[in-house]
Amino acid sequence: MRRALLAGLLAACVLPAQAQVQEPAQAQAQAYDPKEFMRVVFKTRFEREIQFRAAAIQVAWSAELLCDATTEIEPFVLWSLGTVGRRLSAEDLALYGEVTGMDAQWRVAWLDEGAPEELQLGDVVVAVNGRKLPIGGTRLDLGALLRGALPWSNDEQPFWDVMLKAREEARAGRPMTVTLKDGRTLTVDTQTGCAGSVMATGFDHEPARFERSGAVRVKIPANAMLEARARDEFRWLAAFGTYFQASEKALGKARDSANVATAFVVGKILAAAVPGAGMLLTAAEQQAERAIAVDSVVGSADLFANEVVAAMGGDARAGWRLNERFAELGLAVDALRMDPFRLSNAKEHAQRLAALQAAQAQAAADAEAAERRAQEEARRQPLVLPVR
């Protein structure tokens, strides 16, 4: 009897305790939003992409004197959810818009202090220099299938056709203008910077691939852009891509590569009737292009990026530290991944730049201190009145 009573008392104590434990757990389960994780992912991707695009503009301005080709560049970033296209489902697109405040229109996502005061974040821009900005979209990239990637890719080229034309006209002396959805037309003060555009997107259909489109555009792998955290890391990535557009050496390599690629096209056409030959030639074409256009200049791009970041007052060590994280995480970032020799060179170069920065800062501080001492000494000198 006593045992039965004791068991009953224990049960009476344990059951309420279990109920108290289960009730909060059930409440938490009911309160949990399964979309919260995707909200964080979308918000992070958007913020890092905008940080990168802003860094690309700042780098282009700051590296002007180091570039062989320059143009006028606008002090804002426009972004459209329409460029994501088939990379997301309709539900995810709606969630992305909810998190970021963006939609298929071209909205202002970042502003430099040099932008018109009337232009605000979130404003919809419908035209630049009177040319309508396209809405959309995606393109079918059959070549991606041969590389083992998805065929649907983001296509911002129609947008960049408008922006690059406006940049050229600004360089020729015509003021850049933007037309807002409400009908207002604002004049934009541009600034000279390195020519071309360096891009990266969080919805890259080939997130590991570095891609150069002549001397006009460079695509930084999404894997690299999304791993960047600090401002100087975004700037380093942007400067790395800028080198392939702005350096005469890189531009010459790009022209050589274009000639080689053209030669391989003929081989692909002649071999089209042979099963598998087309794919083999495509691989050979890619290997030749990478050897000529990428591998021979990436070391110089590393050092160029170091110098640009240092010139902007940043930490020249940002690039190789970011690259060490790539290695630790095993990230595929194509041409950005440094081998031990490149990494050693980048480290030594960055350390020398850091030492130079420190020496310059010390010299500036010494000069300022000397000026203060001279002023103080002048104040201590007795005032001597002229004798009449």
C-alpha positions as CSV (number, residue, x, y, z in Angstrom):
1,M,0.0,0.0,0.0
2,R,2.8,2.4,0.9
3,R,4.6,1.6,-2.3
4,A,1.4,2.2,-4.3
5,L,0.8,5.5,-2.5
6,L,4.4,6.6,-3.0
7,A,4.2,5.7,-6.7
8,G,1.0,7.8,-6.9
9,L,2.7,10.8,-5.3
10,L,5.6,10.6,-7.6
11,A,3.4,10.3,-10.6
12,A,1.4,13.3,-9.4
13,C,4.7,15.3,-9.2
14,V,6.2,14.1,-12.4
15,L,3.3,14.4,-14.8
16,P,2.8,18.2,-14.2
17,A,6.5,18.7,-14.6
18,Q,6.4,16.8,-17.9
19,A,3.4,18.8,-19.0
20,Q,5.3,22.0,-18.1
21,V,8.2,20.9,-20.2
22,Q,6.1,19.7,-23.1
23,E,3.9,22.8,-23.2
24,P,6.7,25.3,-23.9
25,A,8.2,22.9,-26.5
26,Q,4.9,22.6,-28.2
27,A,4.5,26.4,-28.1
28,Q,7.9,26.9,-29.6
29,A,7.1,24.4,-32.3
30,Q,3.9,26.3,-33.1
31,A,5.7,29.6,-33.0
32,Y,8.6,28.5,-35.2
33,D,8.5,30.0,-38.7
34,P,9.9,27.6,-41.3
35,K,10.6,30.5,-43.6
36,E,12.8,32.3,-41.1
37,F,15.9,30.6,-42.3
38,M,15.3,31.6,-45.9
39,R,14.6,35.1,-44.8
40,V,18.1,35.3,-43.2
41,V,19.7,33.7,-46.3
42,F,18.0,36.1,-48.7
43,K,18.8,39.2,-46.5
44,T,22.4,38.1,-46.2
45,R,22.8,37.5,-49.9
46,F,21.2,40.8,-50.8
47,E,23.3,42.8,-48.4
48,R,26.6,41.2,-49.5
49,E,25.8,41.7,-53.2
50,I,25.0,45.4,-52.7
51,Q,28.2,45.8,-50.6
52,F,30.2,44.2,-53.4
53,R,28.6,46.4,-56.1
54,A,29.2,49.5,-54.1
55,A,32.8,48.4,-53.6
56,A,33.2,47.9,-57.3
57,I,32.2,51.5,-57.9
58,Q,34.5,52.8,-55.2
59,V,37.4,50.8,-56.5
60,A,36.9,52.0,-60.0
61,W,37.0,55.6,-58.8
62,S,40.0,55.1,-56.6
63,A,42.0,53.1,-59.1
64,E,41.6,55.6,-62.0
65,L,45.3,56.5,-62.1
66,L,46.3,52.9,-62.2
67,C,44.0,52.1,-65.2
68,D,44.8,52.2,-68.9
69,A,41.1,52.6,-69.8
70,T,38.7,54.9,-68.0
71,T,35.1,56.1,-68.2
72,E,32.6,58.1,-66.1
73,I,30.8,56.2,-63.4
74,E,27.5,56.8,-61.6
75,P,27.3,57.3,-57.8
76,F,24.6,54.7,-57.2
77,V,23.7,51.0,-57.5
78,L,20.5,49.9,-59.1
79,W,19.1,46.4,-58.4
80,S,16.2,44.4,-59.8
81,L,14.6,41.2,-58.6
82,G,13.8,40.6,-62.2
83,T,17.4,39.5,-62.9
84,V,17.0,36.5,-60.6
85,G,14.2,35.1,-62.8
86,R,14.0,31.3,-62.8
87,R,16.7,30.9,-60.2
88,L,13.9,31.1,-57.5
89,S,10.3,29.8,-57.3
90,A,7.5,32.3,-57.3
91,E,7.1,31.8,-53.5
92,D,10.8,32.4,-52.9
93,L,10.7,35.5,-55.1
94,A,7.9,36.9,-53.1
95,L,9.8,36.2,-49.8
96,Y,12.9,37.8,-51.2
97,G,11.0,40.9,-52.1
98,E,9.4,41.0,-48.6
99,V,12.8,40.8,-46.9
100,T,14.6,43.3,-49.1
101,G,11.9,45.6,-50.3
102,M,12.9,44.9,-53.9
103,D,10.8,43.9,-56.9
104,A,11.2,43.5,-60.7
105,Q,11.8,47.2,-61.2
106,W,15.2,48.8,-61.1
107,R,15.4,50.4,-57.6
108,V,18.2,52.4,-56.0
109,A,20.0,50.0,-53.6
110,W,23.0,52.1,-52.7
111,L,23.9,55.8,-52.9
112,D,27.2,57.6,-52.7
113,E,27.3,61.0,-51.1
114,G,27.8,62.5,-54.5
115,A,24.4,61.4,-55.7
116,P,21.6,64.0,-56.1
117,E,19.9,64.8,-52.9
118,E,16.5,64.1,-54.5
119,L,17.5,60.5,-55.2
120,Q,16.6,58.2,-52.4
121,L,17.1,54.5,-51.5
122,G,14.2,52.5,-53.0
123,D,13.4,55.0,-55.8
124,V,12.4,53.3,-59.0
125,V,14.6,54.3,-62.0
126,V,12.9,53.7,-65.4
127,A,15.4,55.3,-67.8
128,V,19.0,56.5,-67.9
129,N,19.9,59.2,-70.5
130,G,16.4,58.8,-71.9
131,R,16.8,55.0,-72.6
132,K,14.4,52.7,-70.9
133,L,15.8,50.2,-68.5
134,P,14.7,46.6,-69.5
135,I,12.7,44.5,-67.1
136,G,13.9,40.9,-66.8
137,G,15.4,38.3,-67.0
138,T,17.3,35.2,-67.7
139,R,19.0,33.6,-70.6
140,L,19.6,30.0,-71.7
141,D,23.3,29.2,-71.6
142,L,23.7,25.9,-73.4
143,G,27.5,26.0,-72.8
144,A,26.8,25.7,-69.1
145,L,25.4,22.2,-69.7
146,L,28.8,21.1,-71.1
147,R,30.4,22.4,-67.9
148,G,28.0,20.5,-65.7
149,A,26.1,23.6,-64.6
150,L,22.5,24.7,-64.8
151,P,21.5,26.2,-68.2
152,W,19.5,29.2,-66.8
153,S,21.7,32.2,-66.0
154,N,21.1,35.7,-64.8
155,D,21.1,38.2,-67.7
156,E,21.8,41.8,-66.9
157,Q,23.4,42.5,-70.2
158,P,20.5,44.6,-71.6
159,F,20.7,46.7,-68.4
160,W,24.4,47.2,-68.8
161,D,24.0,48.1,-72.5
162,V,22.0,51.1,-71.3
163,M,24.4,52.0,-68.4
164,L,27.6,51.6,-70.4
165,K,26.2,53.8,-73.2
166,A,25.3,56.5,-70.6
167,R,28.8,56.3,-69.2
168,E,30.4,56.8,-72.6
169,E,28.1,59.8,-73.2
170,A,29.1,61.3,-69.8
171,R,32.7,60.9,-70.7
172,A,32.0,62.8,-74.0
173,G,30.6,65.7,-72.0
174,R,26.8,64.9,-71.9
175,P,25.5,65.0,-68.3
176,M,24.0,61.7,-67.1
177,T,20.3,61.8,-66.2
178,V,18.0,59.3,-64.5
179,T,14.3,59.3,-65.0
180,L,12.2,58.2,-62.0
181,K,8.9,56.3,-62.0
182,D,7.1,59.5,-60.8
183,G,8.3,61.3,-63.9
184,R,11.1,63.4,-62.4
185,T,14.4,63.6,-64.3
186,L,17.5,64.2,-62.2
187,T,21.0,65.1,-63.4
188,V,23.8,63.0,-61.9
189,D,27.3,64.1,-61.3
190,T,29.6,61.2,-62.4
191,Q,33.2,60.6,-61.5
192,T,36.0,59.2,-63.6
193,G,37.0,55.7,-62.9
194,C,38.3,52.4,-64.4
195,A,36.3,51.3,-67.5
196,G,34.1,48.2,-67.6
197,S,32.0,46.6,-64.8
198,V,32.9,43.9,-62.2
199,M,29.8,41.9,-61.2
200,A,28.8,39.2,-58.7
201,T,25.4,37.9,-57.8
202,G,24.1,35.8,-54.9
203,F,22.1,33.8,-57.5
204,D,25.0,32.8,-59.8
205,H,24.1,29.7,-61.8
206,E,27.9,28.9,-61.7
207,P,28.9,30.1,-58.3
208,A,32.4,28.7,-58.6
209,R,33.3,30.2,-62.0
210,F,35.4,33.3,-62.7
211,E,34.3,34.7,-66.1
212,R,35.6,37.5,-68.2
213,S,33.7,39.0,-71.1
214,G,36.4,40.8,-73.1
215,A,37.3,44.1,-71.5
216,V,33.7,45.0,-70.7
217,R,32.6,42.7,-67.8
218,V,34.1,40.4,-65.3
219,K,32.1,38.0,-63.1
220,I,33.5,37.2,-59.7
221,P,32.4,33.8,-58.4
222,A,29.4,34.0,-56.0
223,N,31.2,31.7,-53.6
224,A,33.9,34.3,-53.2
225,M,31.5,37.2,-52.9
226,L,29.3,35.5,-50.3
227,E,32.3,34.5,-48.2
228,A,33.6,38.1,-48.0
229,R,32.8,40.0,-44.8
230,A,34.8,43.1,-44.3
231,R,34.7,46.2,-46.5
232,D,38.3,45.7,-47.6
233,E,37.6,42.1,-48.6
234,F,34.8,43.3,-51.0
235,R,37.1,45.9,-52.3
236,W,39.9,43.4,-52.9
237,L,37.6,41.2,-54.9
238,A,36.4,44.1,-56.9
239,A,39.9,45.3,-57.6
240,F,41.0,41.8,-58.6
241,G,38.3,41.8,-61.3
242,T,39.1,45.4,-62.3
243,Y,42.6,44.5,-63.2
244,F,41.4,42.3,-66.1
245,Q,39.6,45.3,-67.6
246,A,41.9,48.2,-66.8
247,S,45.4,46.8,-67.3
248,E,46.9,47.0,-70.8
249,K,48.7,43.7,-70.1
250,A,45.4,42.0,-69.2
251,L,43.6,43.7,-72.2
252,G,46.2,42.4,-74.5
253,K,45.9,38.8,-73.1
254,A,42.1,39.1,-73.6
255,R,42.6,40.0,-77.2
256,D,44.9,37.0,-77.7
257,S,42.4,34.8,-76.0
258,A,39.6,36.0,-78.3
259,N,41.7,35.0,-81.3
260,V,42.4,31.6,-80.0
261,A,38.7,31.0,-79.1
262,T,37.7,32.0,-82.6
263,A,40.1,29.4,-84.0
264,F,38.5,26.7,-81.9
265,V,35.0,27.5,-83.2
266,V,36.0,26.2,-86.6
267,G,37.2,22.9,-85.1
268,K,33.9,22.5,-83.3
269,I,31.9,22.9,-86.4
270,L,34.0,20.5,-88.4
271,A,33.8,17.9,-85.6
272,A,30.1,18.3,-85.0
273,A,29.3,15.0,-86.7
274,V,31.6,13.0,-84.4
275,P,29.9,12.0,-81.2
276,G,31.7,13.5,-78.2
277,A,34.2,15.5,-80.3
278,G,32.4,18.8,-79.7
279,M,32.6,18.4,-75.9
280,L,36.3,17.5,-76.1
281,L,37.0,20.6,-78.2
282,T,35.0,22.7,-75.9
283,A,37.2,21.5,-73.0
284,A,40.3,22.2,-75.0
285,E,39.1,25.7,-75.9
286,Q,38.4,26.4,-72.2
287,Q,41.9,25.2,-71.2
288,A,43.6,27.3,-73.9
289,E,41.5,30.4,-72.9
290,R,42.3,30.0,-69.2
291,A,46.0,29.4,-69.8
292,I,46.3,32.6,-71.9
293,A,43.8,34.9,-70.4
294,V,43.7,34.0,-66.7
295,D,46.6,31.9,-65.4
296,S,49.3,34.2,-66.8
297,V,47.9,37.4,-65.2
298,V,46.2,36.4,-62.0
299,G,49.4,36.9,-59.9
300,S,49.5,40.5,-61.2
301,A,45.8,40.9,-60.4
302,D,46.5,39.8,-56.8
303,L,49.1,42.5,-56.4
304,F,47.0,45.1,-58.2
305,A,44.2,44.4,-55.8
306,N,46.5,44.7,-52.8
307,E,47.7,48.1,-54.0
308,V,44.2,49.4,-54.6
309,V,42.9,48.4,-51.2
310,A,46.0,50.0,-49.6
311,A,45.6,53.2,-51.6
312,M,42.0,53.4,-50.3
313,G,43.3,53.4,-46.8
314,G,42.4,49.8,-46.2
315,D,44.2,46.7,-45.1
316,A,46.3,45.3,-47.9
317,R,46.3,41.9,-46.2
318,A,42.6,41.5,-46.7
319,G,43.0,39.5,-50.0
320,W,45.3,36.8,-48.8
321,R,43.5,36.4,-45.5
322,L,40.2,35.9,-47.5
323,N,42.0,33.4,-49.7
324,E,43.2,31.5,-46.7
325,R,39.5,31.2,-45.7
326,F,38.7,29.9,-49.1
327,A,41.3,27.1,-48.6
328,E,40.1,26.3,-45.1
329,L,36.5,26.0,-46.2
330,G,37.4,24.2,-49.4
331,L,35.5,26.8,-51.5
332,A,35.7,26.5,-55.3
333,V,36.4,30.0,-56.5
334,D,38.2,29.3,-59.8
335,A,40.9,31.8,-60.7
336,L,40.7,33.6,-57.3
337,R,42.1,30.5,-55.5
338,M,45.8,31.2,-54.9
339,D,48.3,28.4,-55.1
340,P,51.2,28.4,-52.5
341,F,53.4,30.5,-54.8
342,R,50.8,33.1,-55.5
343,L,49.8,33.2,-51.8
344,S,53.4,33.7,-50.8
345,N,53.8,36.6,-53.2
346,A,50.6,38.2,-52.1
347,K,51.6,38.0,-48.5
348,E,55.0,39.5,-49.0
349,H,53.6,42.3,-51.2
350,A,50.8,43.1,-48.7
351,Q,53.3,43.2,-45.8
352,R,55.5,45.6,-47.7
353,L,52.5,47.8,-48.4
354,A,51.6,47.7,-44.8
355,A,55.1,48.7,-43.8
356,L,55.0,51.6,-46.4
357,Q,51.6,52.7,-45.0
358,A,53.0,52.7,-41.5
359,A,56.0,54.7,-42.6
360,Q,53.8,57.2,-44.4
361,A,51.5,57.6,-41.4
362,Q,54.5,58.1,-39.1
363,A,56.0,60.7,-41.5
364,A,52.7,62.5,-41.6
365,A,52.5,62.4,-37.8
366,D,56.1,63.7,-37.5
367,A,55.4,66.5,-39.9
368,E,52.3,67.5,-38.0
369,A,54.1,67.4,-34.7
370,A,56.9,69.6,-36.2
371,E,54.4,72.1,-37.4
372,R,52.8,72.3,-34.0
373,R,56.2,72.8,-32.4
374,A,57.0,75.6,-34.8
375,Q,53.7,77.3,-34.1
376,E,54.2,77.0,-30.4
377,E,57.8,78.4,-30.7
378,A,56.5,81.3,-32.7
379,R,53.9,82.1,-30.0
380,R,56.7,82.1,-27.4
381,Q,58.8,84.6,-29.2
382,P,58.5,88.1,-27.6
383,L,56.7,90.7,-29.6
384,V,59.3,93.3,-30.9
385,L,57.8,96.6,-31.8
386,P,59.5,98.7,-34.5
387,V,61.6,101.6,-33.2
388,R,60.4,105.0,-34.4
